[in-house]
Amino acid sequence: MPRRRLSPNSRGKSATVVENALFTYIDSTEYDSLINPGNLPHALRRGGIFICLGGEGDVIINENKYHLSRNTMCVAFPGTIIQAFDTEEGFESYTLAIDIDFLRELNIPSANSIHISMRENPCVVLTDEELQSIMEICKMMHRKDSRTQHPYHQQINVLTLTLLCFELAGIYLRDIPVKRQPCTRQDMIFRRFMTLLATDITTSREVKYYADKLCISPKYLTIVTRQMSSRSASDWITRSAILNAKAKLATTNLTVQQISDQLNFPNPSFFGQYFLRHTGMTPKEYRRSKM
């Protein structure tokens, strides 16, 4: 079947993502902006679980590629880098953003080793029984969370999240990870470059900086990125820098001066010219367009 890049279909009602909530359901309309905006590498602000309910796909998590099929569950922590997500027609999934570090607070044997195992093996295959159990718990979490006027709303949320975390811990004690897909040297160079874009774009916008980090020449880095994506390294750097700037302009109250400083531009004037050249708008015009 033909593959395409898309937002996974999810079941249930949409929910507005609240950064300090213990858990938040994520639907398909929110997925692109939260996980992988603009098809660029993205470091997750929150952790969570992602379950493939049907169909097949592939995902690159922290530079490693994993194949997704029915009953595959991926666990992510804050800072996890998603580089690509490709699915076939008919792909279905369920996504829940949760405070995954909550797991470390559980009073269970081997909590630290389970935590490490989740980080090293983010994708596992669930049995039908495990999938049913997790989905039942998640549905209960949604029902209980909807009772916002309940005097013990937050306490109940803590308990239901605890129940889910115990279920996840039990699955990882069984530990049947999804194998990482093999990759060529060019694949690995490209994935590491994309990881650097997600973490170092505020440090430099020079191809040489990233090539030096990868211990290769700027020319070879550009050759690899064109082979892997039909885009030059410079194009990827620009796309990432502009996306970062747009996010700060649209979602924060930072001044243009502050954003210019955070993105390591020499001055606001240079930042404004760079942004205008690549978007056709000044930073202030872009911000006004998003109000």
N, C-alpha and C positions, 0 to 999 in steps of 0.2 A: 504494500500500500504506500501511496505517496506520503512523505513526511513533511511536516510544517512546523514553524515556530508559532506557538500560540499560548494563550492563557489556559490553564487546565479548567475543565468544567467541574463545578463543585455542586454539592447538594446542600439545600437549606437556604435560609434567608440571609441576605447581605447584612454585614455588621460594620459599623464604623470602627476603625482600628484606634484603640486607645493605648498609648505607649505604656502607661502604668497599670493597665489591667492585667490580672493574672492570666487570662486567656481571652483570645479574640478569634472568632471564625473569620476566615478570609475567603471571599468569593472571587469568581473569575474577573469581575470588573476591577477589583483592587490588586489582582496578582501582579500585573506588569509593573505598576508603580512601586510596589513594595519589594518585589523579589529581584527583578532584572530590568529596570527601566531602560528603554532605548536599545535593548539587546546588548548592553555593555556589562562587564563584570561588576558585581554589586556585593558589598559586604552587608550582611543582614544586621539590622539594628536589634531585632528580637530573635529568639530561638523559636522552635516549633516542631510540629510533626507534619509530614506530607505523606499521604497514602494513595497509591495507585489502585483504583477500584476496577479499572477495566482498560483494555487497550495496551499499547506499548509505547515506550519513549526512551530517551537518553538524557542524562543530566551530568554536568561537570561540577563537582563539589570540591573546593580546595585543590584544584588542578587534577583531580582524578575523575575519570569518566565511569558512570554506572548505567547499566541497562535497567529500565523500569518495566515491569510487567504486573499483572494482577497480583495483589497482596504484597507488593513491595512497599515498605515503609522507610522513609528517610527522616532522620532526626538531625536538627540543625541547632547550633548554639549562636549567640550573638557574635558577630565577626566572621561567621562562616561565609565564604565567598562562592556565589553562584555565577558561573561564567556562561553557561548556555543551557537551554532547555528545549529539546526537540521532541515532538510527539507526532503520532499518527492520528488520522481521522478516528473519531470514536473514543479518544482517550478521556477517561473520567478520573477524578481525584477528589480528595478531601484534604483541606489544609486548616490547621489550627495553630495560631501563634500562641505560645505559652512561655511562661517563665521557666525555661528548662533547667536553669541552675537551682531551681527549687528541689531538684533531685538530690543535691548534695546535702540538703538539710534533713533528709529522711533518716530516721534511726533504723537502718537496716545493715546487715553484714555486707561487706564488700562494696559499700557505696562508692568509694573512690575508684575502685577498679572498674565498676560498671560505668561510671562517669567517663573514665579514660577509654573504655571499649566503645562507647557511643561516639566519642570524638574520632577514634581511629577507624571505626566501621559505621559510617553514618547510615548506610542502607542495609536493611535486613528483610528476609522473606517471612511473612506471617503465615501461620496456619489459618485455615478457615475459622477455627474456634477462636484464635487470638484476634483476628480481624473483627469478628462479631462482638467479642468482649469489649474491644477498644471503641467500636462505633456505638455500642450501647452506653458506655460511660460518657462519651462525648455528647450524645443526645441528651443524656441526663444533665450534663453540665450546662447545655444550652437552656434547658427548661428551668433549672434552678436559677441561672443567671438572669433570666427574663423577669424574675420576681424582684425588681429593684426596690420595692417598698418594704420588703421583708426586713424586720429589725436585725436579723443576723445574716443578711445577704452576703457580706464579705466573708464571714466565718464559714458559711456553707460553701462558698467558692473555694476557699482554702482546702476544705475537706474533700470536695470532689476532684480538685486538682491533685491532691495527695493520692486519691484512689487511682487516678490515671497514671501517675508517676510510679506507683507500686506495680501496676500492670506492665509499664514499659521496662522497669527494672527486671521483672521476671522474664520478659522476652529476651533481654540482653544477657541474662544468665545462661539461657539456652544457646545464644550466640550462633546464628547461622547467617553470616554476613553475605551480602551480594558481592561477588568478585569484581575487582576493578578491571576495567577493560584495558587491553594492551594498547600502547601508543608508540608512535615513532619519535625520533629525536626532535623532528620539526614540530610534532604535536606538543611535546613537552615544552619546547621553547616558547611556542605561542601561548600555551596555558599559563606559563610563568610570567610572560609579558602581560597578559590580561590580569593576572593577580596583582602585579605591580601597579597597573593602572587603577585598580580598586583601592590600593593602599598608599601609593606614593604620588598621585596626581597633583596634590597640593605642594609637593616638593619641587618637581621639575616638569617642564613641557618639552624637553630636549630629547631627541632620539638617542643621542650619545649617552645620556644618563641611564636610560633603560638598557641599552646595549652593554654598558659597563657592568651593570648589575647582573646581567646574564652571561658575562664573560665572552661576548661575541662582538663582532664589529657592527657599527650602525648599518652598513650596507647589507650584511648578512641578515640582520634583524628585519630589514625592510623586505628582503627577498622572501624570508620565511612568512611574514605576515601577508604578503601578496599571494603566496602559494596557498596559505590556509584560509584566507578570507577575501581575497581580491581587493584588499585595502592595504595601503602602506602603513607603516608604523606611525608616521606623522599624522595620517588621517585618524587613526585610532586614538592617538593622544589628544588631538583637537576635539574629537567627539566626546571623549571622557571629560575633558576640562570644561567644555561648554555645558554638558549635562550637569556637572557639579555646580557650576555657576548658576544655572537655571534653577536648580533645586534650592539653593540658598536664597535666591531672589524671590522665589515663589512661596517658600515655606517658613522664612525667618523674618525678623524685624531688623536684621543687621543692616547697617548703612553700606553704601557702595564702597566707601573707604575700608570698612571692616572686612567686607567680602574680598576686596582686592588684596588686603593684607593676608587673609587666611589662605587664599589661593596662590600666594607668593608672586604676585605681580609687582613690578618695581614701583608703580604708583597707580592711583585710580584712573588717570588719563589713559595710560597704556592699557589697563584692563578694559576701559570703555571702548577703545579703538579695536581691541582684539574681539570683544563680544559683538560689536557692530559689524565687523568684517565677516564674521561667521554666522550671524543670525539676521542681519538686516535691521536690527533694532539696537538702541542703546540699552544699558542695564535698567535705567529708570523706565523707559518705554515698555520693556518686557515686564517689569514688575507691575506697572499700571494695567497691562493687558490681562494679568492674572487676578486682579482684584474683583 
